[in-house]
Amino acid sequence: MSQRAEPLVEAIIRSKLSRSGPANLADVEDVCSEATVALISSLEDFRNSPGKEPLGDFEAFVAVIAYRACSAHFRQARPGFHRLRNRLRYLLETQPDLALWAGEGAEWWCGFERWRPQPGKLTPAPARLDPAEPSQPAASGNPVATVTEIFRRSGGPVPFDDLTRVMAQVWDVLDNPATVESVEVACPLPSAETGLERRQWTERLWREIGELPPKQRAALLLNLRDQAGESVTVLFAVTRVASLCKLAEAVEMTVEDFAEVWKDLPWSDLRIAERLGITRQQVINLRKCARERLARRMFGAKGDLSGAW
């Protein structure tokens, strides 16, 4: 923990929290503590379950937990900025001329599809966007047109975080950080009985998902999201209903591969189609069949899962 995990956790969290200015020391310490607790809990699960597949890449596993802790912090501290980030990611993954891809290290890059790195081909030099730069485009009612104009002016791929900051300024995205008191009032803890019922329901749902055909399972889990666009799949791990290994197995990935991508969930239908080697419409059809089958199993013939996630 002290030699390999904690330094990596702190480095990632300091980097993420300082993207929009000097990181607040108290925030860094709080997020590091949350990530450390989550990491220890996950490692305890591995130690108490000798039958689990061993971690092939410990640093990747630690990094996933650190990124998740940062995401949780941003969701509470900067909800508007976080929603904007999710919407931009969806736009980049669904527009045929735009793209989002993983770069070296932990940074994500975006730009025109023709700029996406291809094996054996030269790619344009990366650019940096400055939110304060007066040459940034004015606000537009068409987000695709605005983003396209930013890429045209940049002349090369840009960090996804830079794009988000520029768009936040262009669209005047302002955040009102939630206070601890308001969070506690808005989210009262459930009773022990209610908590037990929810866990039993979630465990049953996970068992039913495990009975789905492989492609239906992948189409469902890789896209499963709530009304705010956040991944619901990770809740199986957070509630300890399914381990990271089990989630990876359910979508037919290695633990190492899943640890690399699960911070990016939910995936777009195009990205899922790419992985499964099928069309986007087939992905939609597979997920529809999966939801209908789960609705019948969980709620009977007239069941509906639309309100469940």
Protein Blocks (a to p, Z undefined) as FASTA:
>chain_A
ZZmmmmmmmmmmmmmmmmnoccdfklmmmmmmmmmmmmmmmmmmmmmmmkbccdfblmlm
mmmmmmmmmmmmmmmmmmmlmmmmmmmmmmmmmmmkbccdddehjbdcdddfklpccehi
acdddddddfklmkbccddfblklmmmmmmmmnopacdfklmmmmmmmmnopacddddfk
lmmmmmccddfklmmmmmmmmmmmmmmmmmpcfklmmmmmmmgccfkopafklmmmmnom
acfklmmmmnopafklmmmmmmmpccdfklmmmmnopafklmmmmmmmmmmmmmmmmnoj
kbcfklmZZ
